[in-house]
Amino acid sequence: MHHRAKAVRSWLREHPLAPDAALAAGVLVCMITGAFVDPQKHGPDHWGTHTPSAFSIVLMVLAATALIFRRRAPMPVLYATGALSFVELVSGEPRAPVVMSAVVALYTVAATTDRPTTWRVGLPTMTALTAAAMLAGPLPWYAQENLGIFAWTGMAAAAGDAVRSRRAFVHAIRERAERAERTREEEARRRVAEERLRIARDLHDVVAHHIALVNVQAGVAAHVMDKRPDQAKEALAHVREASRSALGELRATVGLLRQTGDPEAPTEPAPGLDRLEELVDTFRNAGLPVEVARGDHGTTLPAAVDLAAYRIIQEALTNVQKHAGENAKAEVSVVRVGARVEITVLDDGGTAATGDGLPHPGESDRPLEEGGGHGLLGMRERVGALGGSCAAGPRYGGGFRIHAILPVKVRATQGTTETGDRV
């Protein structure tokens, strides 16, 4: 049954005139049948009292033929059927219901155009046909057939307008539902992209920090393995601790990608400034002297801000470890200023300041722009997402400076990012 209905629909699409031709044939049968009926009589005597002339039959055939094209050219078909009906009404021939074709054509115009067009075309059609029947027809002006012309044409226009309004309403609902579905899909894709970016940023911060520490400590162990085995063991212990910490944070981050029902992965709370000393100690153990100054005591930050502050310091110190010269020193300060928390990470470039204002060793390969690495880009994205600002650039006299301003309360506005700050 389903295949048969599908085949019928396919055939109708290939032959769009077929339904209208069938309708035209039905209307022709009704018109010819009505031409033999006298509406003034009832019972068996009302059949066959009228006999349409050849002229009336020609008018009915022409009007029915015009209806075949009613959906392709609704206005011309209405004009044609209206003219044929008008001719039949004023001809003085025995009444033949050619006006039935004009009723169908007027319905088509109302259903396929708009309401102003229906009023503009329907009223003259109703008036002209009714007036022709009353003033020039063979029946008295008050005959029910004359009043019936006005009623049928009016109902045809009203029915066509109602069908058109219903179609427009259904189309609007369908379009709204499709638009809502597209909006939901776009929102889902946007959230997935944001989550992927956040996870990628966290993975970068974790891997860059811990792998840098492992690399430094492994180099130390290899350098002193023969002459100072105790120091080599200590360096390897730091390597083991850094790798264990990296694995823990990676498990916590990758655990966010698990689906409902998957085995629960071991996780730990997201790091924040309460673990700043622990973070700094890992760099100190790797040989990077770090001084910390805190001016945010008693401040409770939202989880997103707390994590962002921790990651910014982690990435900044990792950059110092990777890019600064030998014997570099770093300073970290966290200060509460009104409704903001300001984070500053400085380093001296790895050598004593000479006062010449020139870059120091290790500074020239520090990535300043987004194309040079993902660390600074990740900082800017984190801070911008929270409505803060971030500045990074070389210091006058040597070294590097990263300065981030984060709101104590997360705002919806996007922050700006800057580069090239000088101290």
ZAMARGU-4260 file (C-alpha; in steps of 0.2 Angstrom, whole numbers, plus 5000, padded with zeros to 4 digits):
<rodrens>
0) 5000/5000/5000 | 5014/5012/5004 | 5023/5008/4988 | 5007/5011/4978 | 5004/5028/4987
5) 5022/5033/4983 | 5020/5028/4965 | 5004/5038/4963 | 5012/5053/4971 | 5027/5051/4959
10) 5015/5050/4944 | 5005/5066/4950 | 5022/5075/4951 | 5026/5070/4933 | 5008/5075/4927
15) 5003/5090/4936 | 4988/5094/4925 | 4980/5077/4928 | 4971/5082/4944 | 4965/5098/4936
20) 4959/5089/4921 | 4949/5077/4932 | 4942/5092/4941 | 4937/5100/4925 | 4929/5084/4919
25) 4919/5083/4935 | 4913/5101/4934 | 4908/5099/4915 | 4897/5084/4921 | 4889/5094/4934
30) 4886/5109/4923 | 4878/5098/4909 | 4868/5089/4922 | 4862/5105/4930 | 4857/5111/4913
35) 4843/5098/4912 | 4836/5102/4929 | 4823/5115/4933 | 4826/5121/4951 | 4808/5128/4952
40) 4801/5110/4952 | 4803/5095/4963 | 4801/5077/4961 | 4803/5067/4945 | 4795/5082/4935
45) 4811/5093/4938 | 4822/5082/4927 | 4822/5085/4908 | 4811/5100/4908 | 4826/5110/4902
50) 4836/5106/4886 | 4853/5116/4884 | 4856/5123/4867 | 4872/5119/4857 | 4878/5136/4861
55) 4876/5133/4880 | 4885/5116/4878 | 4900/5125/4869 | 4901/5138/4883 | 4901/5124/4896
60) 4915/5114/4887 | 4926/5130/4884 | 4924/5134/4903 | 4928/5117/4909 | 4943/5116/4897
65) 4949/5133/4904 | 4949/5125/4922 | 4963/5113/4917 | 4975/5127/4918 | 4968/5135/4934
70) 4983/5133/4945 | 4996/5138/4931 | 4987/5154/4927 | 4973/5157/4940 | 4969/5175/4934
75) 4967/5172/4916 | 4957/5157/4919 | 4945/5167/4930 | 4944/5181/4917 | 4940/5167/4904
80) 4927/5158/4914 | 4919/5175/4920 | 4917/5181/4902 | 4910/5164/4897 | 4898/5165/4912
85) 4893/5183/4908 | 4889/5178/4890 | 4878/5164/4895 | 4869/5175/4907 | 4865/5189/4895
90) 4862/5177/4880 | 4843/5174/4884 | 4846/5155/4882 | 4838/5143/4894 | 4849/5144/4910
95) 4865/5133/4909 | 4876/5134/4925 | 4892/5140/4916 | 4894/5151/4931 | 4900/5135/4941
100) 4916/5136/4932 | 4919/5154/4937 | 4915/5149/4955 | 4929/5136/4955 | 4941/5149/4946
105) 4937/5162/4959 | 4941/5149/4973 | 4958/5145/4965 | 4963/5164/4964 | 4959/5166/4982
110) 4968/5150/4987 | 4984/5154/4977 | 4986/5173/4979 | 4983/5185/4994 | 4968/5193/5002
115) 4970/5210/4994 | 4970/5202/4977 | 4955/5192/4982 | 4945/5207/4987 | 4950/5217/4972
120) 4945/5203/4960 | 4932/5194/4969 | 4920/5209/4972 | 4919/5214/4954 | 4917/5196/4949
125) 4902/5194/4961 | 4894/5210/4956 | 4896/5209/4938 | 4889/5191/4937 | 4875/5194/4949
130) 4870/5211/4940 | 4870/5202/4923 | 4859/5188/4929 | 4847/5201/4937 | 4846/5214/4924
135) 4849/5204/4907 | 4844/5186/4912 | 4828/5177/4907 | 4823/5175/4925 | 4815/5189/4936
140) 4829/5199/4946 | 4823/5192/4962 | 4824/5173/4957 | 4834/5162/4969 | 4846/5157/4955
145) 4852/5175/4954 | 4854/5177/4972 | 4863/5160/4972 | 4876/5167/4960 | 4881/5180/4973
150) 4881/5168/4987 | 4891/5154/4978 | 4904/5167/4972 | 4906/5174/4989 | 4908/5157/4997
155) 4921/5152/4985 | 4931/5168/4988 | 4930/5165/5007 | 4934/5147/5006 | 4949/5150/4995
160) 4955/5163/5007 | 4953/5152/5022 | 4963/5138/5013 | 4977/5150/5009 | 4978/5156/5027
165) 4978/5138/5033 | 4992/5134/5022 | 5002/5149/5027 | 4999/5145/5045 | 5005/5127/5043
170) 5020/5133/5033 | 5025/5146/5046 | 5024/5132/5060 | 5035/5120/5049 | 5047/5134/5045
175) 5048/5139/5064 | 5051/5121/5069 | 5065/5119/5056 | 5073/5135/5061 | 5072/5130/5080
180) 5080/5113/5075 | 5094/5122/5065 | 5097/5133/5080 | 5098/5119/5092 | 5111/5110/5081
185) 5121/5126/5079 | 5121/5129/5098 | 5126/5111/5101 | 5140/5112/5088 | 5146/5129/5096
190) 5146/5121/5114 | 5155/5106/5107 | 5168/5117/5099 | 5170/5128/5115 | 5172/5112/5126
195) 5185/5105/5114 | 5195/5121/5114 | 5194/5122/5133 | 5200/5104/5135 | 5214/5107/5122
200) 5219/5122/5132 | 5220/5112/5148 | 5229/5098/5140 | 5242/5110/5133 | 5244/5118/5150
205) 5246/5101/5159 | 5258/5093/5146 | 5269/5109/5143 | 5271/5111/5162 | 5275/5094/5167
210) 5285/5089/5152 | 5296/5104/5154 | 5300/5099/5172 | 5303/5081/5167 | 5315/5087/5153
215) 5325/5098/5165 | 5326/5085/5179 | 5331/5071/5166 | 5344/5082/5160 | 5351/5086/5177
220) 5350/5067/5181 | 5360/5063/5166 | 5373/5076/5169 | 5377/5071/5187 | 5373/5052/5186
225) 5392/5047/5187 | 5399/5060/5199 | 5384/5064/5211 | 5372/5049/5211 | 5363/5055/5226
230) 5358/5071/5216 | 5354/5061/5201 | 5342/5050/5212 | 5334/5066/5218 | 5331/5073/5201
235) 5324/5056/5195 | 5312/5057/5210 | 5306/5074/5204 | 5304/5066/5187 | 5293/5053/5194
240) 5283/5065/5204 | 5280/5077/5189 | 5275/5062/5178 | 5263/5056/5191 | 5255/5073/5193
245) 5254/5074/5174 | 5245/5058/5173 | 5233/5063/5187 | 5228/5079/5178 | 5227/5070/5161
250) 5215/5057/5168 | 5205/5071/5176 | 5204/5081/5160 | 5200/5066/5149 | 5187/5060/5161
255) 5176/5074/5155 | 5175/5066/5138 | 5168/5050/5145 | 5149/5045/5141 | 5136/5041/5154
260) 5138/5024/5160 | 5157/5023/5156 | 5168/5017/5171 | 5172/5031/5182 | 5189/5038/5180
265) 5199/5044/5195 | 5198/5063/5196 | 5203/5077/5208 | 5197/5094/5211 | 5202/5107/5198
270) 5218/5116/5204 | 5217/5134/5210 | 5228/5147/5219 | 5227/5137/5235 | 5239/5125/5227
275) 5251/5139/5221 | 5265/5135/5233 | 5264/5117/5227 | 5266/5123/5209 | 5280/5134/5213
280) 5289/5121/5222 | 5289/5110/5207 | 5299/5124/5198 | 5310/5127/5212 | 5315/5108/5213
285) 5318/5110/5194 | 5331/5123/5197 | 5321/5139/5194 | 5321/5151/5209 | 5304/5158/5211
290) 5298/5172/5223 | 5280/5173/5227 | 5270/5188/5234 | 5252/5187/5239 | 5240/5201/5242
295) 5224/5192/5239 | 5222/5184/5257 | 5203/5181/5261 | 5198/5182/5243 | 5187/5168/5237
300) 5187/5166/5218 | 5174/5158/5207 | 5180/5141/5201 | 5183/5147/5183 | 5193/5162/5189
305) 5203/5152/5201 | 5208/5139/5188 | 5212/5152/5175 | 5224/5161/5188 | 5232/5144/5192
310) 5235/5140/5173 | 5241/5157/5169 | 5255/5156/5182 | 5259/5138/5177 | 5261/5143/5159
315) 5271/5158/5162 | 5283/5149/5173 | 5284/5135/5160 | 5289/5148/5147 | 5302/5155/5159
320) 5309/5137/5161 | 5309/5133/5143 | 5314/5150/5135 | 5324/5160/5148 | 5343/5159/5149
325) 5353/5151/5162 | 5352/5156/5180 | 5335/5164/5177 | 5324/5170/5191 | 5306/5173/5192
330) 5294/5183/5202 | 5275/5179/5205 | 5263/5191/5212 | 5244/5189/5215 | 5235/5205/5221
335) 5217/5209/5225 | 5213/5227/5218 | 5195/5231/5221 | 5184/5220/5210 | 5199/5212/5201
340) 5213/5201/5204 | 5230/5205/5196 | 5242/5192/5192 | 5260/5197/5187 | 5274/5185/5182
345) 5291/5192/5179 | 5308/5185/5175 | 5325/5193/5172 | 5330/5184/5156 | 5343/5173/5164
350) 5358/5186/5166 | 5361/5201/5177 | 5354/5218/5170 | 5367/5228/5161 | 5356/5244/5159
355) 5359/5244/5140 | 5340/5240/5136 | 5345/5226/5124 | 5337/5209/5124 | 5346/5196/5135
360) 5350/5178/5130 | 5336/5167/5128 | 5323/5181/5126 | 5324/5182/5107 | 5316/5165/5104
365) 5302/5168/5117 | 5285/5167/5107 | 5277/5184/5107 | 5263/5181/5094 | 5250/5168/5093
370) 5258/5160/5079 | 5273/5156/5089 | 5265/5144/5101 | 5249/5140/5110 | 5253/5146/5127
375) 5250/5164/5126 | 5235/5161/5115 | 5228/5150/5128 | 5231/5163/5142 | 5222/5177/5131
380) 5207/5165/5128 | 5206/5160/5146 | 5206/5178/5152 | 5195/5185/5138 | 5182/5172/5141
385) 5180/5178/5159 | 5180/5197/5154 | 5197/5201/5159 | 5213/5207/5150 | 5230/5200/5147
390) 5247/5208/5142 | 5263/5200/5138 | 5279/5206/5131 | 5298/5209/5134 | 5304/5220/5149
395) 5315/5235/5146 | 5332/5229/5151 | 5329/5211/5149 | 5317/5197/5154 | 5299/5195/5151
400) 5283/5200/5159 | 5265/5193/5159 | 5251/5203/5167 | 5233/5197/5168 | 5218/5205/5176
405) 5204/5194/5181 | 5187/5199/5188 | 5183/5193/5205 | 5165/5189/5199 | 5163/5182/5181
410) 5155/5194/5169 | 5147/5190/5152 | 5157/5203/5142 | 5173/5198/5133 | 5189/5206/5138
415) 5202/5213/5127 | 5220/5206/5125 | 5236/5216/5122 | 5254/5212/5118 | 5270/5221/5119
420) 5268/5229/5137 | 5284/5237/5143 | 5290/5239/5161
</rodrens>
